[in-house]
């Protein structure tokens, strides 16, 4: 019979103002069975068709024909087969109920997943907002402070004039929030030239010549060069120069000394180490030295001076066992 029969059955039921449950009660089947008839998934038996025709009238010609053909035979054997039909119906109803329960469970699971996703999204948004608020509060707390160096003081004042928070400046310049924080708190006193240029462009203000000169003069090492600060976690801003580099923790303690002909490449190799994370590695500095033998000598001297304070270094460090 299929879907066409199902549509006619649904129209006839609606015309009589009956629900599926009411039709099910009159035909001695479960409501799920009536639903499967209307969807064209199952066909009613001749006995069930007879009951449908009596209830809803001649809504389908094929239904009437089948009912009439089976009428005489079914009436003779009704008493004998009622129990058999009822058992079959019960089994089929159980199967249909199981299928419906599965479908309902799937729908409920989908709805629950959607709700959980919404809640997770809300929590993530809240955490991001809290982080932003924390950064903003941090900005407010330190805006009244002065850095321990000329460049840091200039950056604080320039950011105030631009009415930007640290996170605003980080987003506008591409310089990390940590790098800006380190400059303004005095941990970074002489940032790389490309970092300065990015900050200038974002703030639309140039660093005064005297400020740059003071920053470089304070970090100049006679006979070697200038000590330049950088953010070791900003992979795009690492210095691609030969030289000596030092990692500092959040308390400004030097914890690792290294040398390389390409500092950027070497620092990226460290990034996979378990200890290469904030606050163990907070900021860094380097001095450019092209000659390899001189780099090695300077590295050894610094490590020997630091002794066991160079907590990450393994070579040249004697530790108490």
C-alpha positions in Angstrom: 0.0 0.0 0.0 2.8 2.3 0.9 2.9 6.1 1.3 -0.2 6.8 -0.8 -2.3 4.7 1.6 -0.7 6.4 4.5 -1.6 9.9 3.2 -5.2 8.9 2.7 -5.4 7.4 6.2 -4.0 10.5 7.7 -6.5 12.7 5.8 -9.4 10.5 6.8 -8.3 10.5 10.5 -8.0 14.3 10.5 -11.4 14.6 8.8 -12.9 12.7 11.6 -11.1 14.8 14.2 -9.3 11.8 15.6 -5.8 11.5 17.0 -3.4 8.6 16.2 -3.8 7.4 19.8 -7.6 7.3 19.4 -7.3 5.4 16.1 -4.9 3.0 17.8 -7.3 2.3 20.6 -10.1 1.5 18.2 -8.0 -0.8 16.1 -6.3 -2.5 19.1 -2.7 -1.5 18.2 -0.2 0.9 19.6 0.0 4.5 18.6 3.4 3.8 17.0 1.7 1.3 14.7 -0.7 4.0 13.4 2.2 6.3 12.9 4.1 3.7 10.8 0.9 3.2 8.7 0.6 6.9 7.9 4.3 7.1 7.1 4.0 4.2 4.7 6.5 2.1 6.7 4.1 -0.7 7.5 0.9 -2.0 6.0 -2.1 -3.0 8.2 -3.4 -6.5 8.2 -6.8 -7.3 6.6 -8.3 -7.5 10.1 -6.9 -4.1 11.0 -8.0 -2.7 7.6 -11.6 -3.9 8.4 -11.5 -1.9 11.6 -10.1 1.2 9.9 -12.8 1.1 7.3 -15.5 0.7 10.0 -14.0 3.7 11.9 -13.1 6.0 9.0 -15.3 4.9 6.1 -14.3 4.1 2.6 -11.2 6.4 2.6 -9.2 4.0 0.4 -10.6 1.7 -2.3 -7.9 -0.9 -2.0 -8.4 -1.1 1.7 -12.1 -1.7 1.2 -11.4 -4.4 -1.4 -9.0 -6.3 0.8 -11.3 -6.0 3.8 -14.2 -7.4 1.8 -12.2 -10.3 0.4 -11.0 -11.3 3.8 -14.2 -10.5 5.6 -15.8 -13.9 5.4 -12.7 -15.9 6.2 -11.6 -13.6 9.0 -15.1 -13.6 10.6 -15.1 -17.4 10.8 -11.6 -17.6 12.2 -11.6 -14.4 14.4 -12.2 -16.3 17.6 -9.5 -18.8 16.9 -6.9 -16.2 15.8 -7.6 -13.3 18.1 -5.0 -14.4 20.6 -2.4 -15.0 17.8 -3.0 -11.6 16.3 -2.8 -9.9 19.7 0.6 -11.6 20.4 1.9 -10.6 16.9 0.7 -7.1 17.5 2.4 -7.0 20.9 5.7 -8.2 19.5 5.6 -5.7 16.6 4.6 -2.9 18.9 7.5 -3.7 21.2 9.9 -3.6 18.2 8.4 -0.3 17.1 8.5 1.1 20.6 12.2 0.2 20.8 12.9 1.9 17.4 11.0 5.0 18.5 12.9 5.0 21.9 16.2 4.8 20.0 15.2 7.7 17.8 14.0 9.8 20.7 17.3 9.0 22.6 19.3 10.2 19.5 17.3 13.4 19.3 17.7 14.0 23.1 21.4 13.3 22.8 21.7 15.8 19.9 19.8 18.4 22.0 22.0 17.8 25.0 25.1 18.1 22.9 23.8 21.3 21.5 23.1 22.6 25.0 26.5 21.5 26.2 28.2 23.2 23.3 26.3 26.4 24.0 27.3 26.2 27.6 30.9 25.6 26.7 30.9 28.5 24.3 29.5 30.7 27.0 32.1 29.6 29.4 34.9 30.1 26.9 33.5 33.6 26.0 33.3 34.4 29.7 36.9 33.2 30.3 38.1 35.3 27.3 36.2 38.3 28.7 37.7 37.7 32.2 41.2 37.5 30.6 40.6 40.8 28.8 39.3 42.3 32.0 42.3 41.0 33.9 44.6 42.6 31.3 42.7 45.8 31.5 42.8 45.8 35.3 46.5 45.1 35.1 46.8 48.1 32.7 45.0 50.4 35.1 47.1 49.2 38.0 50.4 49.9 36.3 49.5 53.0 34.3 50.4 55.2 37.2 53.8 53.5 37.6 57.0 54.5 35.8 59.4 52.1 34.1 63.0 51.9 35.2 64.2 53.0 31.8 63.6 55.8 29.2 62.0 53.6 26.6 59.5 52.0 29.0 58.5 55.5 30.2 58.0 56.7 26.7 55.8 53.7 25.8 53.6 54.2 28.9 53.1 57.9 28.0 52.6 57.2 24.3 50.0 54.5 25.0 48.1 56.9 27.4 48.1 59.6 24.7 46.7 57.1 22.2 44.1 56.0 24.8 45.1 52.3 24.3 45.3 49.5 26.8 48.2 47.1 26.6 46.0 44.5 24.9 44.8 47.1 22.4 48.4 48.0 21.6 49.3 44.3 21.3 46.5 43.7 18.8 47.3 46.8 16.8 51.1 46.3 16.7 51.5 42.5 16.5 53.9 42.8 19.5 52.9 40.3 22.2 51.2 41.5 25.4 54.0 39.9 27.4 56.6 41.9 25.4 54.8 45.2 26.0 54.3 44.3 29.7 58.1 43.5 30.0 59.0 46.9 28.4 56.7 48.9 30.6 57.7 47.1 33.8 61.4 47.6 33.1 62.3 43.9 32.5 63.0 44.8 28.8 65.0 47.9 28.5 66.3 47.8 25.0 63.9 46.1 22.6 64.8 45.0 19.1 64.5 47.7 16.4 61.7 45.8 14.6 59.7 45.8 17.9 60.2 49.6 18.2 59.1 50.2 14.7 55.9 48.2 15.2 55.0 50.1 18.3 55.7 53.4 16.6 53.4 52.5 13.7 50.6 51.4 16.0 50.9 54.4 18.2 51.5 56.8 15.3 54.3 58.3 17.2 58.1 58.1 16.8 60.4 57.3 19.7 62.4 60.4 20.5 66.1 60.1 19.5 67.3 60.7 23.0 65.2 57.8 24.3 66.7 55.3 21.8 70.2 56.5 22.5 69.8 56.2 26.2 68.3 52.7 25.9 71.2 51.5 23.7 73.8 53.2 25.9 72.5 51.5 29.0 72.9 48.1 27.4 76.2 48.6 25.6 79.0 46.2 26.4 82.4 47.6 25.7 84.2 45.7 23.0 81.3 43.4 22.2 78.1 45.3 21.3 74.7 46.1 22.7 72.5 43.8 24.8 69.1 43.6 23.1 66.0 42.3 24.8 63.4 40.1 23.0 60.4 37.9 23.7 61.5 34.2 23.4 57.8 33.1 23.0 57.2 35.3 20.0 58.4 33.0 17.2 58.0 35.6 14.5 60.2 38.2 16.3 63.2 36.1 17.3 66.6 37.6 16.4 68.1 35.8 13.4 71.6 36.8 14.3 74.8 35.0 15.6 75.5 35.7 19.2 75.0 34.9 22.9 71.5 34.8 24.4 70.2 34.5 28.0 66.7 33.4 29.2 65.3 35.0 32.4 62.5 33.8 34.6 59.7 36.0 35.9 62.0 37.2 38.8 64.7 38.4 36.3 67.0 35.6 37.3 69.2 34.3 34.4 68.4 30.6 34.1 70.0 29.6 30.7 72.9 30.8 28.6 73.4 29.7 25.0 75.2 30.6 21.8 74.4 30.1 18.2 75.1 31.4 14.7 71.3 31.7 14.3 69.7 32.6 17.6 66.1 32.4 16.2 66.6 28.8 15.0 68.2 27.7 18.3 65.4 29.3 20.4 62.8 27.5 18.3 64.5 24.2 19.1 64.1 25.0 22.8 60.4 25.6 22.4 59.7 21.8 22.5 61.3 21.5 25.9 59.1 21.0 29.0 60.8 23.9 30.8 60.3 26.4 27.9 57.2 28.1 29.2 56.1 31.1 31.3 57.0 31.8 34.1 60.1 29.7 34.0 61.2 31.4 30.8 59.7 34.9 30.9 62.0 37.1 28.7 65.4 37.0 27.0 68.3 39.1 25.8 71.1 38.7 23.3 74.3 40.3 22.1 75.4 39.9 18.6 78.8 38.2 18.2 79.7 37.0 14.7 83.0 35.1 15.6 82.3 31.6 16.7 85.3 31.2 19.0 84.5 34.4 20.8 80.9 33.3 21.3 82.1 30.0 22.9 84.5 31.9 25.2 81.8 34.4 26.3 79.2 31.6 26.8 81.7 29.7 29.1 82.6 32.7 31.1 78.9 33.6 31.8 77.9 30.1 32.7 80.9 29.7 35.1 80.0 33.0 36.7 76.4 31.9 37.2 77.4 28.5 38.5 74.4 26.4 39.5 72.1 29.5 39.1 72.1 28.6 35.4 69.5 26.0 36.3 68.7 24.8 32.7 72.2 24.5 31.5 73.8 21.1 31.7 77.3 21.6 30.3 79.9 23.6 32.3 77.7 23.6 35.4 78.8 21.7 38.5 75.8 20.8 40.8 75.8 19.3 44.2 74.6 15.8 44.1 
